[in-house]
Amino acid sequence: MYVCVCKGVTDHQIRQQVSDGARSWQEVREATGCATQCGKCACFAKSVTREAVHEARLEASAGLAYAV
């Protein structure tokens, strides 16, 4: 789904940036250009970024579990 129509940024692209190592809205914004034109998408884009970062952290911590 398109999050930023001005720059043509999709939720998949935001999630891909997080998957590639972005851990903040600022990093995602710099990489994609999302919300740099009219800014109407910023709130939703930040929400998608937050959700993706949260999921990435959960996946990373799941790999740290081990049997005692």
Stockholm file with secondary structure:
# STOCKHOLM 1.0

chainA/1-68         MYVCVCKGVTDHQIRQQVSDGARSWQEVREATGCATQCGKCACFAKSVTREAVHEARLEASAGLAYAV
#=GR chainA/1-68 SS CEEETTTTEEHHHHHHHHHTTCCSHHHHHHHHCTTSSSCTTHHHHHHHHHHHHHHHHHHHHHTTCCCC
#=GC SS_cons        CEEETTTTEEHHHHHHHHHTTCCSHHHHHHHHCTTSSSCTTHHHHHHHHHHHHHHHHHHHHHTTCCCC
//
